[in-house]
């Protein structure tokens, strides 16, 4: 693993900004839940509209 090639993925960056990663994880979790809810609500509606 070459740290010089991808400094944004280096361990130092991760250790410097753990709160940023936690925030992104929370945002990703919220987005996943919203997408799942939207998919469940619109699957039947989309099928009627597209056909």
PyMOL commands that place a pseudoatom at each C-alpha (Angstrom):
pseudoatom trace, name=CA, resn=UNK, resi=1, chain=A, elem=C, hetatm=0, pos=[0.000, 0.000, 0.000]
pseudoatom trace, name=CA, resn=UNK, resi=2, chain=A, elem=C, hetatm=0, pos=[1.560, 3.270, -1.126]
pseudoatom trace, name=CA, resn=UNK, resi=3, chain=A, elem=C, hetatm=0, pos=[0.509, 6.098, 1.160]
pseudoatom trace, name=CA, resn=UNK, resi=4, chain=A, elem=C, hetatm=0, pos=[2.022, 8.731, -1.157]
pseudoatom trace, name=CA, resn=UNK, resi=5, chain=A, elem=C, hetatm=0, pos=[-0.306, 7.787, -3.998]
pseudoatom trace, name=CA, resn=UNK, resi=6, chain=A, elem=C, hetatm=0, pos=[-3.559, 8.402, -2.103]
pseudoatom trace, name=CA, resn=UNK, resi=7, chain=A, elem=C, hetatm=0, pos=[-2.938, 10.773, 0.830]
pseudoatom trace, name=CA, resn=UNK, resi=8, chain=A, elem=C, hetatm=0, pos=[-6.689, 11.230, 1.312]
pseudoatom trace, name=CA, resn=UNK, resi=9, chain=A, elem=C, hetatm=0, pos=[-6.946, 7.550, 2.273]
pseudoatom trace, name=CA, resn=UNK, resi=10, chain=A, elem=C, hetatm=0, pos=[-3.924, 7.553, 4.592]
pseudoatom trace, name=CA, resn=UNK, resi=11, chain=A, elem=C, hetatm=0, pos=[-4.386, 6.484, 8.252]
pseudoatom trace, name=CA, resn=UNK, resi=12, chain=A, elem=C, hetatm=0, pos=[-3.274, 9.930, 9.433]
pseudoatom trace, name=CA, resn=UNK, resi=13, chain=A, elem=C, hetatm=0, pos=[-6.216, 11.578, 7.684]
pseudoatom trace, name=CA, resn=UNK, resi=14, chain=A, elem=C, hetatm=0, pos=[-8.605, 9.049, 9.203]
pseudoatom trace, name=CA, resn=UNK, resi=15, chain=A, elem=C, hetatm=0, pos=[-7.222, 9.622, 12.703]
pseudoatom trace, name=CA, resn=UNK, resi=16, chain=A, elem=C, hetatm=0, pos=[-7.294, 13.388, 12.311]
pseudoatom trace, name=CA, resn=UNK, resi=17, chain=A, elem=C, hetatm=0, pos=[-10.968, 13.537, 11.366]
pseudoatom trace, name=CA, resn=UNK, resi=18, chain=A, elem=C, hetatm=0, pos=[-12.854, 10.682, 13.070]
pseudoatom trace, name=CA, resn=UNK, resi=19, chain=A, elem=C, hetatm=0, pos=[-15.857, 12.957, 13.636]
pseudoatom trace, name=CA, resn=UNK, resi=20, chain=A, elem=C, hetatm=0, pos=[-16.038, 13.628, 9.902]
pseudoatom trace, name=CA, resn=UNK, resi=21, chain=A, elem=C, hetatm=0, pos=[-16.137, 9.900, 9.138]
pseudoatom trace, name=CA, resn=UNK, resi=22, chain=A, elem=C, hetatm=0, pos=[-18.814, 9.357, 11.794]
pseudoatom trace, name=CA, resn=UNK, resi=23, chain=A, elem=C, hetatm=0, pos=[-20.848, 12.181, 10.256]
pseudoatom trace, name=CA, resn=UNK, resi=24, chain=A, elem=C, hetatm=0, pos=[-20.536, 10.642, 6.776]
pseudoatom trace, name=CA, resn=UNK, resi=25, chain=A, elem=C, hetatm=0, pos=[-21.520, 7.230, 8.161]
pseudoatom trace, name=CA, resn=UNK, resi=26, chain=A, elem=C, hetatm=0, pos=[-24.626, 8.727, 9.768]
pseudoatom trace, name=CA, resn=UNK, resi=27, chain=A, elem=C, hetatm=0, pos=[-25.511, 10.570, 6.551]
pseudoatom trace, name=CA, resn=UNK, resi=28, chain=A, elem=C, hetatm=0, pos=[-25.046, 7.405, 4.501]
pseudoatom trace, name=CA, resn=UNK, resi=29, chain=A, elem=C, hetatm=0, pos=[-27.266, 5.462, 6.901]
pseudoatom trace, name=CA, resn=UNK, resi=30, chain=A, elem=C, hetatm=0, pos=[-29.999, 8.114, 6.635]
pseudoatom trace, name=CA, resn=UNK, resi=31, chain=A, elem=C, hetatm=0, pos=[-29.757, 8.110, 2.836]
pseudoatom trace, name=CA, resn=UNK, resi=32, chain=A, elem=C, hetatm=0, pos=[-30.024, 4.310, 2.757]
pseudoatom trace, name=CA, resn=UNK, resi=33, chain=A, elem=C, hetatm=0, pos=[-33.137, 4.373, 4.946]
pseudoatom trace, name=CA, resn=UNK, resi=34, chain=A, elem=C, hetatm=0, pos=[-34.744, 7.111, 2.822]
pseudoatom trace, name=CA, resn=UNK, resi=35, chain=A, elem=C, hetatm=0, pos=[-33.960, 5.209, -0.373]
pseudoatom trace, name=CA, resn=UNK, resi=36, chain=A, elem=C, hetatm=0, pos=[-35.431, 1.992, 1.027]
pseudoatom trace, name=CA, resn=UNK, resi=37, chain=A, elem=C, hetatm=0, pos=[-38.605, 3.779, 2.152]
pseudoatom trace, name=CA, resn=UNK, resi=38, chain=A, elem=C, hetatm=0, pos=[-38.922, 5.559, -1.199]
pseudoatom trace, name=CA, resn=UNK, resi=39, chain=A, elem=C, hetatm=0, pos=[-38.407, 2.311, -3.094]
pseudoatom trace, name=CA, resn=UNK, resi=40, chain=A, elem=C, hetatm=0, pos=[-41.082, 0.530, -1.070]
pseudoatom trace, name=CA, resn=UNK, resi=41, chain=A, elem=C, hetatm=0, pos=[-43.580, 3.375, -1.592]
pseudoatom trace, name=CA, resn=UNK, resi=42, chain=A, elem=C, hetatm=0, pos=[-42.963, 3.960, -5.300]
pseudoatom trace, name=CA, resn=UNK, resi=43, chain=A, elem=C, hetatm=0, pos=[-42.386, 0.464, -6.714]
pseudoatom trace, name=CA, resn=UNK, resi=44, chain=A, elem=C, hetatm=0, pos=[-46.084, -0.127, -7.430]
pseudoatom trace, name=CA, resn=UNK, resi=45, chain=A, elem=C, hetatm=0, pos=[-46.681, 3.497, -8.489]
pseudoatom trace, name=CA, resn=UNK, resi=46, chain=A, elem=C, hetatm=0, pos=[-43.685, 3.509, -10.838]
pseudoatom trace, name=CA, resn=UNK, resi=47, chain=A, elem=C, hetatm=0, pos=[-44.829, 0.237, -12.399]
pseudoatom trace, name=CA, resn=UNK, resi=48, chain=A, elem=C, hetatm=0, pos=[-48.223, 1.800, -13.180]
pseudoatom trace, name=CA, resn=UNK, resi=49, chain=A, elem=C, hetatm=0, pos=[-46.678, 5.007, -14.566]
pseudoatom trace, name=CA, resn=UNK, resi=50, chain=A, elem=C, hetatm=0, pos=[-44.014, 3.385, -16.758]
pseudoatom trace, name=CA, resn=UNK, resi=51, chain=A, elem=C, hetatm=0, pos=[-46.438, 0.832, -18.197]
for i in range(1, 51): cmd.bond("trace and resi %d" % i, "trace and resi %d" % (i + 1))
show_as sticks, trace
zoom trace
